[in-house]
Structures are given as C-alpha cells and as structure tokens.
Amino acid sequence: MSAITCVLDARAQLGESPVWCARSQTLFWADLLAPAIYSLEPASGVTRHWPMPQTLGSFGLCESGGAVVALRGGLYHFDFENGQLRLLNVPAGEPNAQTRFNDGKVSPDGRFFVGTMDEQQKSRPIGALYRLDPDGSSHRVLDELIVSNGLAWSPDGQTLYHADTRAHTIWAWDYSPLDGSLSHKRQLVRTDSAVHGMPDGGATDMEGYYWSAGVFAGVLNRWSPDGRLDRQVAVPCPTPTMPCFGGPDMKTLYLTSLSTGLQAQALQDYPQAGGIFALRVDVPGVPIAQFAGG
C-alpha cells in the first residue's frame, strides 16, 4: 500500500460523495456547501464543475446518463450536458427546517438510498434513511438516526453497511436485492472517537472489508466483516469524509475531506484540508452501481 497523497487541492468547504465512473475514468465528487458537483480526470488532470441551486446531500450516477441528486428540496435528475434539473420525488416529511439530506449511494440493484441528518443540533435522532426505486417511488426505510452515513454494500450485494456518525456506530444489515428491504440488524462496531474518529462515509473492497472515514481524527479505518480493525491509515488532515475506489484496476482509493469549521490554526497546520486524497491499495474496491431510474 502506497502513501496517501493529495491529488487535488480542492479546498472544499464540505467535500463529500465521491463517485467513480469506469466508462469515462472520471472521479465525480461534491462540495455540499458550494454547492456544486465536480469532476476530475486523473489521467489528464482536467476538472469541471456544475453549480447546484440548493445545498447538496449526495448523488449517484444514472444508467441513462446524468445523476440522481439529493438537494434540500428533494430528489432530482441532473443532466450534465445541459445543466437541467428534473424533480423525481420529494419523500414524505421532507424537506423540513430541522434536517437535510446527507450521504447517499446507489445499491447493486440500481436503487438510490439516501439519509438525512439533524442539521441544527447534530444530536437528535430525527433523521431517516430513504430508498428511491427506479419507478420513482420513495420509501422510508429507517428512522431515529442522528446523522445517516456510511452506505456501502458487500461484494455479493447481500449486506448493507450503514453508519450513524453521531451515534459512533456502524451497523450491518441483510439486504434483499429483490425489493431493497433490510433485515437482521447487527452492530458491526462501536467506534472510539479519539482512536477511530467518528464514522463518516464508507466503501467496501472485494475481500468484503469496509473502509470508513474517521472524521475529526484524521484516519481511514479498514474494518473486517466481523468488526475487527484490520488497518488504519493516517490522513494529512483531520477531516476525511468519504472514501471511493477508482482507477482502471479499482485499486486507487480516493478520499474527500472538509475544511469548514476548522480553526484558523488548524487550517494553517493542515493546508490540504478540503482536498481530494488518494492512495494505492492491494485489494480492488467493489464497483458502485448506477441508478436504474431517472
């Protein structure tokens, strides 16, 4: 495994939601507060960006082109070519003044899962996890979450990993690709914020291990399927937010980060906070599917 390096000094306020497109060999990611979606072609260094009209939560790529995007007002389809947004669904109970959409990811069977978080106090279990099906219908899957985060599926698509950042917990669920339902909830790990950071975004590799960004501790944690800490990688800033596998062989692990909220001294000590980092790993990552609707 190589050393982790900053591949783009993005200086994002809240870098999140990295998504790798194998077809174009492009990394997409978002600055939730800019708000905008960005892209980086690692081979050429070419970057692009697409401003959004509202605070972003997350997004996923679509089979038909474009992206499914969680904005403050609901779930939309975004066309990269003409910059147009088209409303797909507004889940019941959203939007509201206390929460916003957060981490989201496309399941192996082409559904888009996205959670919400307590935006005002970051301490109340008022968030939820939603599922957007290809037919455009939305379904409330989980309740009583503080900060829904860390969505990732096992290589066989049978296990969903899901974190509640402020509850310091990563959960595992049995996942049904037939209907997108969850069952058999179990705790994968209860994290120690001083050692592991708080569990932010996640990604899985082909050995079934779960990589979790330890935000505010400056680490990237690799957890085994039975909840054992297999590896910990130090990140050149205290605020990594979400990993994503990419590259031609899926052995490059990209990592977003944030800079907002850091004290002036911390920004001086860690000038690459808000950047996009990368490291080479030995085990390829699980490819992320594309949304079958839109």
Buried (B, 14 or more C-beta within 10 A) or exposed (E): EEEBEBBBEBBBBBBBBBBBBBEEBBBBBBBBBBBBBBBBBBEEEEBEEBEBEBBBBBBBBBBEEBBBBBBBBBBBBBBBEEEEBEEBBEBEEBBEEBBBBBBBBBBBBBBBBBBBBBBEEEEBBBBBBBBBBBEEEBBEBBEEBBBBBBBBBBBEBEBBBBBBBBBBBBBBBEBBBEEBEBEEEEEBBEBEBEEBBBBBBBBBBBBBBBBBBBBBBBBBBBBBBEBEBEEBBEBBBBBBBBBBBBBEEBBBBBBBBBBBEBEEEBBEEBBBBBBBBBBBBEBBBBBBBBBBBB
